[in-house]
Amino acid sequence: MTTVSSATPTHGNYHNYHGYRYHHPGGHDTRLALLPRELLANARVLDVGCNEGWVSCEIAQLWCARRVVGVDIDDALVRMAWRRRRTLWSHQGPTSDRSDLPPSPGAGTSSRRKRKRASHPTTPPPPSSGAADYFPASCQHMFGPLPIPPADTAPALDSGVSENQFPHNISFRRADWVNERIPEDEAGYDVIVAFSVSKWIHLNGGDAGLKRFFDRVRGALVPGGTFVFEAQPRDSYVKARKLHPTLQENAQTLQIQPEGFETILCSLGFKPAQRLGEPGEGRFRRPVDLYVKQG
Ligand SMILES: C[S@@+](CC[C@H](N)C(=O)[O-])C[C@H]1O[C@@H](n2cnc3c(N)ncnc32)[C@H](O)[C@@H]1O
């Protein structure tokens, strides 16, 4: 089992990474906003390199995935991710049947005061903006986050939240997902998300590690499943490899360049990339691509 020191973020295991990526209005992820709405709804999703869980939680809470697993190599980040789940639950406002919502993102509130989602929606609501704060920071500070009720597993248990809804539809695991399996892999995923993690896998594991990662993605996706991939560009490797002599050494051996990732993925059985866009600003402006695994 790989153990990771948080002193030097040689795996890109930065703390508060999402603090500086979520700086746009509404605080939602601009990469997720590029995805077709129906892709994540009701899906089993793996978020590789979930960091402190912001993207994973957004997928579980706002994009209505059936099941989300966030995996990260750094134990401390995984603990933060569990904490974020609880915080978001505390802040979650009342919701109602999705049938009365407009078919556009963001309309996730209603006048009902019960913390309940009556049915699993087939189209996710868009991230809401300007919603009331149902659990101000001062409350969390004084009393801690709200407890999470048990999931409704039988009609008699009316906690208002089913096991396919946030916060019961998400969990986190510590693992080096390139080299270790997790129990959830067994059932397969409809969607695997890998945002800004390929550079770290590449620099730590070399070309062989990167190919193993792609092969693991292919193997863990169901036929017709989708790989949502944000690769870091070649020039960003220069600064990263200076973090550690091992990364420097590994960088010298690399034959594969990010421009060649698509060819490898296609050779493994994915259809050609569908470029969704290049969101983000400055050094975080990176392409987001969809790869569909051939059935
Ligand atoms: C730069 S952060 C990106 C975080 C997040 N995916 C995003 O873009 O919002 C890279 C994350 O990948 C994790 N990571 C790196 N290699 C990993 C591996 N082999 N298995 C699991 N997580 C890994 C790091 O710990 C870090 O949290």
The ligand as an SDF file (V2000), in Angstrom:
LIG
                    3D

 27 29  0  0  0  0  0  0  0  0999 V2000
   -4.3160   18.2620   -8.7240 C   0  0  0  0  0  0  0  0  0  0  0  0
   -5.4080   17.3260   -7.7750 S   0  0  0  0  0  0  0  0  0  0  0  0
   -6.8950   17.3480   -8.7320 C   0  0  0  0  0  0  0  0  0  0  0  0
   -8.1340   17.2390   -7.8570 C   0  0  0  0  0  0  0  0  0  0  0  0
   -9.4510   17.0720   -8.5860 C   0  0  0  0  0  0  0  0  0  0  0  0
   -9.4710   15.8850   -9.4250 N   0  0  0  0  0  0  0  0  0  0  0  0
   -9.8270   18.2630   -9.3820 C   0  0  0  0  0  0  0  0  0  0  0  0
   -9.2990   18.5090  -10.4630 O   0  0  0  0  0  0  0  0  0  0  0  0
  -10.6700   19.0320   -8.9160 O   0  0  0  0  0  0  0  0  0  0  0  0
   -4.8400   15.6540   -8.0740 C   0  0  0  0  0  0  0  0  0  0  0  0
   -5.3850   14.6810   -7.0530 C   0  0  0  0  0  0  0  0  0  0  0  0
   -5.1360   13.3410   -7.5040 O   0  0  0  0  0  0  0  0  0  0  0  0
   -4.7260   12.5570   -6.3840 C   0  0  0  0  0  0  0  0  0  0  0  0
   -3.9630   11.3990   -6.9320 N   0  0  0  0  0  0  0  0  0  0  0  0
   -2.7820   11.4300   -7.5640 C   0  0  0  0  0  0  0  0  0  0  0  0
   -2.4160   10.2000   -7.9430 N   0  0  0  0  0  0  0  0  0  0  0  0
   -3.4000    9.3600   -7.5320 C   0  0  0  0  0  0  0  0  0  0  0  0
   -3.6000    7.9560   -7.6240 C   0  0  0  0  0  0  0  0  0  0  0  0
   -2.7000    7.1500   -8.1940 N   0  0  0  0  0  0  0  0  0  0  0  0
   -4.7280    7.4190   -7.0990 N   0  0  0  0  0  0  0  0  0  0  0  0
   -5.6310    8.2190   -6.4840 C   0  0  0  0  0  0  0  0  0  0  0  0
   -5.4900    9.5570   -6.3660 N   0  0  0  0  0  0  0  0  0  0  0  0
   -4.3920   10.1280   -6.8900 C   0  0  0  0  0  0  0  0  0  0  0  0
   -3.9320   13.5220   -5.5350 C   0  0  0  0  0  0  0  0  0  0  0  0
   -3.8020   13.1170   -4.1980 O   0  0  0  0  0  0  0  0  0  0  0  0
   -4.7290   14.8070   -5.6950 C   0  0  0  0  0  0  0  0  0  0  0  0
   -5.7100   14.9590   -4.7020 O   0  0  0  0  0  0  0  0  0  0  0  0
  1  2  1  0
  2  3  1  0
  2 10  1  0
  3  4  1  0
  4  5  1  0
  5  6  1  0
  5  7  1  0
  7  8  2  0
  7  9  1  0
 10 11  1  0
 11 12  1  0
 11 26  1  0
 12 13  1  0
 13 14  1  0
 13 24  1  0
 14 15  1  0
 14 23  1  0
 15 16  2  0
 16 17  1  0
 17 18  1  0
 17 23  2  0
 18 19  1  0
 18 20  2  0
 20 21  1  0
 21 22  2  0
 22 23  1  0
 24 25  1  0
 24 26  1  0
 26 27  1  0
M  CHG  2   2   1   9  -1
M  END
$$$$
